[in-house]
Amino acid sequence: MAEALPWLMLLGAALATYVWRALGVFLGGRVREGGALLDWVGCVAYAILAGLIARMILLPAGPLAATSMAERAGATALGLAVFLLFRRNVLLGVGAGAGALTLMAGWA
């Protein structure tokens, strides 16, 4: 039984993942683009991203805790500026903020 346990755990994890994926495929064709549900999902996604960024700035953990508040705030400000300058491109904003933090932390 001990030899089968890792395989059973892998099978359970795969089933849990694929059940949600299958449900997404099944319901994906039934959701109206531009509808209230999709707007709500987008708002929740942005709220989660904002919450994670706020937590990383105010309560850093791991290697991020070794950076100063000024470095984290400066990188955030630069990331926000890039986000706004490039027509609200989240990827460019997050990339600019992460790159700025990496450079500022390595500079000190």
Secondary structure as GFF3:
##gff-version 3
##sequence-region A 1 108
A	DSSP	alpha_helix	5	28	.	.	.	ID=ss1
A	DSSP	alpha_helix	36	58	.	.	.	ID=ss2
A	DSSP	three_ten_helix	62	66	.	.	.	ID=ss3
A	DSSP	alpha_helix	69	85	.	.	.	ID=ss4
A	DSSP	alpha_helix	90	107	.	.	.	ID=ss5
###
